């Protein structure tokens, strides 16, 4: 028996566990988890806690870094479209996009020609339409190969999520086009979650396929009560799980909207061992 029995931490990876924004911009290698953060997570697990990652990354892109991540729980992938058990090599839960996404993206592409987006699937494959410099930097960071295609119509099913990659001005134009079409309000379009995950990334998943919904399902699978679920993240796509959590945390480098989530505890910058600081708080709480 340990002091953290029945406690779950669900943590974002990029810019929460490690600061990858610099590598994304420079094209350099991504950093490793600090020794302080690693030691703290290993202590949490040794005391009976379950540590899981909840990431926007696809299966192959998180698999490329997971050897350096101390964890003992299943992983929430695709920004909440799936829970994956890496040791067992299988999905525990999925919530993939409906086929009508193809028609709706076709409409958006007519309004904004040349849209760039990655298409994630349930296997290790990723397709990309109109790759640009952002795509190249992103795929370099995630170490994930992709296959270029001409349109979403050429991509196989099922589709786990779409990731639009545009400069901020084009991304705002895309968001406006979505709002103008009542993309999220029209009856036939209530199947989607639309959320920014970085300044130049916009993600679309199935309705309910967000980090909050899948962390809730993960807690249910593990038999963890909501008040013992701790979530930590830095961007808008993390807000649903922060709102669900019994204890919510955000690093100092998180965007202002995340800092305004009711009840969120502000940690040091993720480059200053935010994970270790969070576990120190939990250590006092569960003493």
N, C-alpha and C positions, 0 to 999 in steps of 0.2 A: 504493500500500500504506500502511495506517495501523496504528497500534499496537493498535486495537480490531477489526481484521479477524477475523471468525469469532466475535465476542462479541455476545450478545443480552441486552438488558435488557427484562424484562417488568414493568411497574409498574402497580400499582393507581392509580386516579385520585383518588377522593374520600378526603380526609383522609390522603393519602399524597403526591400531587403538589401538591394544593391543599387547604386546610382549608375544607370545605364544611359542616361540622356547624353552624357559627354561622348560616349562611344558611338551612339547613334549619329551625332552630328559630325564627328571626326572620321568615322569609318574605322576607328581603332578597335582593339579587342575589348570585350566587356570585362569589368572587374570581378574579382572573386568576393565571396562573402567574407567579411572581416572575421578575424579570430575571436574578437569580443562577442560578435553576434552569434557565431557558431557555438562558442562555449555556452552562451546563455540558452540557446535552443536545445542543445544536448542536455543541459541541466534540467530544463523544463520537461523533456521527454523522459529522462531518468527518474523524475519524480511523478511519473504516471500520466503526464499530459499528452494530448494528441496534437501534433503540429502538421498542418496542411497548407499547401499553397493554392491560392485562388488567383489565376492569371488570365489575361487576355490571350496569351500565347496558344498556338496550336500544339497538338500532340508532338510533332517532330521538333518544333522549336524549343519547347520546354524540355524534351528528352535530351537535347544537346547540352543543357546546363544542369540537369537534375543530379548528376553525380556529385556536384559540389554543394548540394542543398541538403542539410540534415533535416529529415522529415520521416514521420512514421504513419501518416494518414493518407488517404486518397487525395487526388489532385483535382481541383475544379479548373477546367480548361475552356478555351474558346470564349472567354468573358462570361462564362456561366451556361454554356450550351451543353456541357457534359461534366460528369464526374468519372475519373479514370483511375483504376487501380494498377499502378505500374508493376508491382511485384507479380500480380496475377496476369497482367497483360490483357485486361479487358475493361470495357465500359461498365460502370455500375448504374448510371442514369444518363439519358440523352434527351435533348430538346432541340432538334434541328429545324432548319427553315422549311416552310412549306414551298411547294413548287410554284405558287403564284409569285414568288419573289422574282422570277425571271421576267415576267411581264412588267412588273413595277420598276425594275432596274432598267429595262429597255426604255420606259417612258422617261426616266431621269436622264438617260444617256442622250435622248433626243433633245432634251432641254439644255443639257450641258455636254456638248460633244467632247470626246476625248477623256472621259473620266477614268481615273486609275483606281483599280481595286484588286485586292487579293481575295481568292475564293478558297475557303478551308473545307476539307472533307473529313469523314470519320476515320480515314486511314492516314497514312503519312504523306498524302499528296496535297500540293498547293498549286493552284493555277493563278495566273495574273493576267489582267487585261490592261493594255497601254502602260507598261511599266515606265516609271520615271526615276529621277534621282532619289526621291524619298523611298521608293521601293528598293532600290539598290542598297541604300543605307540600312533599311529595316531588315532585309534578308541577310545582309552581312552580319548584323548584330545577332540575329537568331540562328545563323548557320544553317539555314533551311533552303534547299533547292526548290525551284518552282518551274512550272511549264507555262510558257506564254501561249495564250489563245486569243482569238479575235473578239469574243463576246461571251457573256454568261451562258448563252444557249449551247455553247460547246462543252461546258463543264458537266461532269457526271454528277449524279445524285448519290447519296444525300449531301446537302450543303449545310455545314455546321454554322458558319458565319461568313459575312462579307466585311472586308476592311478597306474603306476608301482612304487613299493616300494622296493628299493634295496640299499645296501651300495654303496658309491660313485664309487668304482672300478667296481662293477657289472653294475652300471648305465651307466658308460662310455662305457663299453662293449656293452650294449644294444644300446646306441646312435650310436656307430660305426657300429653295425649290421644294424641299420636302414639306415645309410648313404650308407653302402656297397650294400644294396639291392635297392638303389635309392628309398627308402620308400616314400619320399616326392616328387620325381620327375617323377616316372613312371606314365603313363597316368591313369591307373586304381587306383592309390593311391593318386591322387590329391584331394581326399575328406577329407584330414586330416590336422589338426594342431598338431604339436608335440612341446612341450615346457616344460622346467624344471620349477617347482614351489617351489623347495627347493633342498638342496644339495643331498637328497636321494629320491626325487619324480620327476617322469616324467609323464606328462599328454598327453593324446591323445583325441582330440575332432574333430568334423566335420570341414571341411574347412570353414573358416569364423566364426566359433564358438569360437571366442576369446573375451577377454574383450573389445578390441577396437570396434569390430563389434557390440557387443550387447550394449555397452554404446552409440554408435551412434544411434542404433534403439531406445534405451530408450529416448535419447534426442528428437528424432523425435516424439515419442509417447507423450512426455510432451510439445512439441512445444518450446524447448529450442535451441537457436542458438549455433552453435559450439563454437563461441568465448566466450560464457558464460558457457561452460562446464569445470569444474575443476576436475581433476583426481589426485589421490595420491596412490602410491604403492611402494613396496620394492623389487620385484623379477622379473625375466624374463617374467613371464606370465602377468605382469602388463604393460610391454612395449607397446603393441598395443594400450591400452587406453591412456597411457601417450603421445604417438605420435599423437593420434587423438585430444586430449584435446586442448581447447583454452588456458588453463593454467594448466601446469603439475607440480606436486610436488612429492618429495621423501624424506623419513626420512633419517637421517644420517646413520642409520644401514642398508640401502638398499645396494644391491650388486653393485660393480663398474659399471657394464653395465647399470644399471638403472641411476646412477649418470651421465652417459655420454649421456643420451637422450638429443638431442638439446633443449635448452630452459627450461630445468627442474630446478625448484627452490628447493634447498636443505634446508630441515627443520631440527630441532633438532632430536635426536634419538627418536624413538617412545615411549621409556620409560620416555622421558622428555617432554611429552605433545605436540607431533608434530601436532596433529589435531588442538589444540588451537592456535599454532603458525601460521598454515596455514590460519585459519579463521581471525586471526588478520591482516594478509596481505590482505585478501579479504576485510576486513572492511575498510582498508585505500583506497583500489582501488575503492570501490563502494561508497565512502563517498560523 
